[in-house]
Amino acid sequence: MSQRSGKPKKMGELLVEAGVLTQEQLEIALAEQRRTNGKLGSILIDLGIATEEAISRTLASQSGVEHYDLESQHFDPEAVARVPHDLARRRHCVPIRLDKGTLVVALSRRMGTQWRRRARSWGTRATASGSKC
């Protein structure tokens, strides 16, 4: 994860650095966030400043995980069979494929860093998804 003075960078800062939005656009979105108490990502999308795809790809890249667009993804039936449907639904994860015996799953952004660390500790490659699970 990118850091400044030992602290993780804020999402807006990462998006500006990645060229997804300008500093001026970020300031507009932050003003709207203060006014509405909304989530920055949703505000950027609602204002037409950034797409969910661009935000998701940038955050995945900065986190060191892969990005999957679940709407265009082909799923390996063997991978899907390895994760019970109720578990996938509860944990907001989608089995994608097997890669040399490793189950590759897509996780919703909601699952956060803790889930990704847990998945890695199981030998599962953690991924990020641009689609809501």
KOLSE-273433 format. One record per residue: residue in one letter; x, y negated, z of N, C-alpha, C in turn. Coordinates in pm, whole numbers, plus 50000, padded with zeros to 5 digits. Layout:
BEGIN
aXYZXYZXYZ;...
This chain:
BEGIN
m500845011750000500005000050000500884987750000;s500494977849922501264965549918501164958550052;q502284952450093502274946050223502994932850219;r502614924250310503244911450328503474910150477;s504704908350518505044907050660504494918650741;g504514930750684504054942450756502544944050759;k501784934650703500324935450702499844938950562;p498814947450553498254950450420497684937750357;k497814936750226497264925150156495744926350150;k495094915050147493644914850136493234917749992;m492014922849977491534926849846491604915349746;g491164903549784491194892149693492584889049643;e493534889749732494934887149697495444897449597;l495084910049618495484920749526494874918649388;l493624914549384492944912449256493524900649180;v493924890149252494574878749186495924883149130;e496714890149210498034894949165497924904049044;a496844912049037496654921348926496084914348803;g495724901748814495184894348701493704897048675;v493034903248772491604906048757490804893048769;l491284883848853490624871048871491674860448902;t491254848048892492164836948922492014832749068;q492934824949116492834819849252491564811449268;e491244803649166490024795249171488774803949181;q488734814849103487584823949110487494830449248;l488644833849305488654839649438488094829749539;e488494817149530487994806849623486474805349612;i485944805849489484504804949469483814816749538;a484364828749517483774840849575483884840649728;l484994835749781485154835149926484184825049988;a483934813949918482944804149967481554810549971;e481244818249867479954825349864479884835849975;q481004842250002481054852350109480794845750244;r481404834250267481164827050394479704822950405;r479114818750293477734814250293476734825650317;t477004837250257476044848250262476424859550357;n477684859550401478204870450484478184883850407;g478284883050273478274895050191479664901050176;k479724912250105481004918850078481634912649955;l482934910149964483634903249857483494910349722;g483674923349720483574930749595482204929149530;s481154930249609479794928549557479584914449505;i480124904649575479984890649532480694888449400;l481904893749386482654892349260481874898349144;i481244909749167480464916349063479204908349032;d478484904149138477244896549120477474883349047;l478604876949073478914864249007479464866148866;g479714878648828480254881548694481734878448682;i482414877148795483834873948795484674886348768;a484244897748821484984910248804483994921748791;t484444932448730483604944448719483974954148830;e483034963048860483314973348960484504981748916;e484574984648787485674992548731487024985848756;a487114972748728488384965548746488784965148893;i487824962948980488114962649124488574976349170;s487854986749131488185000349172489555004549123;r489855001648997491165005348942492304998249016;t492114985449044493154977749114493374983249254;l492304985649328492444990749464493045004749465;a492655013149369493225026649361494715025849333;s495095017349240496515015749206497325011049325;q496805001449398497514996049513497595006149627;s496625015449631496605025549737497415037949700;g497865038549575498645049949532497825062349503;v496545060449467495705071849433495215070349290;e494755081449233494225081249099492825075149099;h492415070448984491075064848968490305073648870;y489075076848903488215084648815486925077148789;d486495077148666485175072048630484285084348623;l483475086248725482675098448734481625099648625;e481265088448564480265088948458480805095248331;s482115094948311482685100748190483565112948220;q483595117048343484455128048387483825141548354;h484655150948307484225164848287484655172548411;f483745180248467484025187348591484305202048564;d485305207248633485675221348622484705229348709;p483925238448649482945246148725483565253848841;e484805258648824485475265948932485755256649050;a486135244349023486375234449131485075231149201;v484025229149123482725225749180482245236949272;a482485249449233482045260949311482775261949446;r483935255749458484715256749582484245247449694;v483415237749661482955228249762481435229249773;p480935233649889479485234649906478815221049882;h477695221349814476995209049777476695200249898;d476215206250007475875198150126477115191550186;l478255198250182479495192350233479935180650143;a479875182650012480255172049919479355159749939;r478105162149958477155151049977477425143850109;r477615151450217477885145550349479185137650350;r480195142750283481535136650286481795127350169;h480795125350084480915116249970482135119749883;c482245132649848483345136749763482795145249648;v483535145249538483125152849420484325160949373;p484185174349367485285182449314485435180049164;i486665177449120486925174148980487505186048905;r488625191148956489305202148885490295208748979;l490835219848932491955226348999493205222948920;d494235219048990495505215348927496605223448993;k497015234148926498035243248979497655248149119;g496395251949135495925257349262495475246949362;t495655234249331495245223549422493895218149377;l492955217449470491645212049439491745196749435;v491385190949322491395176349306489965171549325;v489775162549422488445157149450488455142049435;a487305136649395487125122149392486405118249519;l486875107549581486265102549703485685088749677;s484565085949738484035072449725484935063049804;r484925050449764485745040549834485335039549980;r484085042950010483605042050148484375051150243;m484965061650191485615071350280486905066050340;g487525056550274488665049650333489925057950347;t490895051650404492225057250418492265069750505;q491475070050612491515081450704491155094450632;w490095094350550489705106250477490785110250378;r491375100450309492405103550211493605110150279;r493985104950396495085111250471494725125550510;r493495127550555493055140950594493085150250474;a492615145550360492605153850238494025157550199;r494945147850207496345150750172496935161050268;s496555160350396497105169950492496625184050464;w495515185350392495005198550353495645203250224;g496505195150163497085198850036496185195349919;t495205186849944494285182449840494715168749793;r494785166849664495155153849611493995144449630;a494215133449698493165123549721493045114549600;t491825111349562491575102849448490575092049483;a490485082149399489475071749417488515072149301;s487315068249326486295068649222485755054949193;g485535052049067484905039449030483395040149034;s482855051649056481415053349063481005056349206;k479795053149238479295056249372478965070949379;c479415077449485479145091849501477835093849572;
